[in-house]
Amino acid sequence: MMTDPFWPEHLIEDPHRCPDKAERVREMFNRIAPRYDLANTIISLGLAEYCRARLIRYVQDRPQPPERILDICAGPGSISRVMARKFPGCRVVAADFAFNMLETAQRYRLPINLCFCCADGLQLPFQDNTFDVVTCAYGLRNLQDMERGLAEMHRVLKPGGRLAALDFQLPKNRLFRPFFRLYFTRILPLIGSIVTGTRRDGPYKYLPCSVATWYDEPALVDAMIRVGFSDARSRRLGLGAVILLSGEK
């Protein structure tokens, strides 16, 4: 367990270059697991629920209902639980590499077609061509190697299967962008730290810095194409602060 700050100044400038980023991210999420859903509800101002609904709507638009869904970086299963109820005939697997997140999920009333798996998104313990749909909400940015993670998602999808992923981007709107930056870099870290009981050098300091130094929208689509996805595209949600990435195998 780390005794130094989660993100000292020399690392937080660009956390994606941190050689032990994965371990720091895992420790962060293990610590905030008990209050993760509560914090998201408060700090997202309703945006999390709206974007989650858009992702699920995209999954529902498949010509045939999915038989197997994998939700990567699932946390306590916020999206997994909804999908399991939306698709009662589907087997939904919620995977996360932070064990405390999966343990926290057991506090909820879980659908019988939902199961949890402690797994690293860079080394998924599933055979090729297993799932009809792979989802990932706000997890791509946290992977040590994002392109390798996309390649793993592509590998476990069946031919014709779909990927749907949500993550943050800096808004393009010149009027909204300054207000977003103020909230995202000043107010959100304070509220998140209070709700989860973490230090100011923790998860909610990492969040805005990891967004500001991450791939932009075209680079994310290009990465999806490089690992083999077809019809790779992105669309802006929530006043441009969130993108929905999608593609097919």
N, C-alpha and C positions, 0 to 999 in steps of 0.2 A: 504493500500500500504506500502511496506517495506521501512524503512528509513535507516536500517543498510545494510552493504554489502550483496549482494546476497549470496555469499559463503565465509564467514570468514574462516580463516585457520583451525579452529577446526572442521569445517563441510566438507570442500572440500577434506580432506584426504580420506574420504569415504562418498560421498554424498548419497549413497543408504541407509545408516543407519540414515539419517537425518529424524526426526519424522515429519517435515513439508515439506518434499521434494516436494510433489505434489504442494503445494502452491507456493513454490519458483520457480518451473519449470513453472507453469502457468504464474506467473508474468514475468519471463524471456521472454517467447514467446509472451506475450502480448506486451512487449516493443519493441521487434525486428521485429514484424509482418510486418511493411511497407517495410522493406528491407531484409526480410528473403530469398526470392528467389534469389535476387541479390547476397547476401552473399554466398549462397550455390553454385551458379554458379562460383563465383570467387575462393573460398577456396577449392572446390572439385577438381579443375583442370580437369574437364570433367568426373570424377568418378561418380558423382551423376547421370548424364544422362545415362551413360553406365549401371549402376546397375538398374536404373529404367526400362530400356529397357529389361533387363534380367528378372525382376520380371513380367513385362507385358507379356513377351514371355511365361513364366510359366503358367500364367492365360490362355493364348490363347491355350495352349496345352490340355485343357479339351476336352473330346470327344464331348460335346455339349456346344454351347455358353451359358454363364451364363445369367440368367434372372435378378438377383439381386446381386449387389456387395456392400460390406461395406468397406470403407477405413477408418481405425481408426488412430487417431493422424495425421489427413490429412493435418494440417496446412492450407495454402492458396489453397490447392487442386492441387498441382503440378502433382501428379500421378492420382488423381481422374479425372482431366480434360482429360488426355490422354486416360484413360480407357473408359470414356464416349464416346469419339470419335471412339475408336476402336470397341466398342460394342454398336452401335446406338439403338439396340433393347433392351438394358439392362437398368434397373434403377440403377443408381450409387448414393450411399449416402456417403458423405464425413463428417466424425465426428471428432470434436476436442473440447477439454475443454477450450481452450484459445479463447475467443470470438473475440479478435482483429485479429486473424488469419483468421477466417471466414469472418470478415468484409473486410479484405484486398482482399480476393478472389473475391469480387464483382467488383474489378477494371478490371478483365479479361472478355473476351468474353466467356460466359459459355454455354456449350451444354444444350439443353432443357431437356435431360434425367439425368441431374446431379442436386442433391439438397444437401443442407448443414444442419448439425444438431450440435448444441452445446451439447456435451455429454462427460461424463467421461468414459474412457475405462474400469473402474472397475465396473460401473453400467450402462450398455448399455440399453437405453430405447426401446428395441425391443423384440419381442416375441421369444421363442425358435424356432429353425428350420426355420429361415426366409431367410437366404442368401445362395447363391451358392458358393460365394467366399468372404473371408475376407482378406484384405491386411493391412499391417502396416509397414511403412517405417521409420526406425530410431526412433520409438516410444516406443517399449517394454522397452528399457533401462530407459525411463523417467517415467514409471509407479511407483507409490508408492509400489505396490505389483505386481511384474511381473507375478507370477504364477496365481494369482487371475485374472489378465487381460487375460492370456491365457485361463483360464476356461470360461470367459465370451465370448471370441471369439469362443470357441468350442460350447458353448450353443446356440449361434445365428446362427450357421451354420446348413444347412440342412444335413441330412445323405448323405454321399458321397461328401459333400462340401469340399473345399480346403482352407487352410490357406497359405498365402505367406507373409513372413516378412523379411525386410532388417534391418541389424544393423551392427555396427562396432565391430571389434575384432583386437587385436594386431596381426600383421603378424607373421607367423612362420619362414619365410625365414630369415636366419641369416644375409645375406648380405643387404637385404632391410629393415629389422627391425630398425637398428639404424637411417637410413635416415628418416623413417616414424616417429619415436619418436621425432627427431629433428623438423620436420615440424609440427607435431601434437601438440607438447607441447610448442614450441617457436614461430614459424612463424604464424601458423593458428590463435592462440588467438589474436595476434597483428592485423592481417589483418581483422579478423572478428569484432573486437572491433571498428576499424576505419570505416569499411563499415556501420555498424549498429549504430554507435554513442553511444555505451554502454561502461561501465567502464570495466577495466581489471579484476574485480572480478565478472564479469557477465557470460553470456552464453558460451563464448568461453574459459573461464577458466574451467567451469564445464564440457565441452565436453570431453577433454582428460582425466580428472580425473574420470569421470563417466565410461569411457571405460576401463581404467586401473584397476578399482576395481569391474567390473561387472562380471557376469557369463562367464565361458569359453564355448567353443563350445559343448563339451559333456554334460555339465550341462544344457544347454539350450534345447538340444534334450531330455534329461531325464525329464525335466519339462514338455515338450509337451506330452510325453508319460504318465506322471502321471495324467494329466488332461483329458486324453482320446483320444488323437490323434493317429491314426495309420499311418504307413509308415512315421514316423517322421524322418527327415533327414536335414542335412545342407550341403551347398557347398560354397566354398570360391570364392570370386570375387575380381577383382581389386587388383591383387598382394597379395591377402590374407587379405586385410584391411577391407573387408566387407564380411558378410555371408548372404546367402539367406536361411532362414529356411522355411521348407514346411511340411505339414502334411494333413491328411484327417480325416474326422469325420466318 
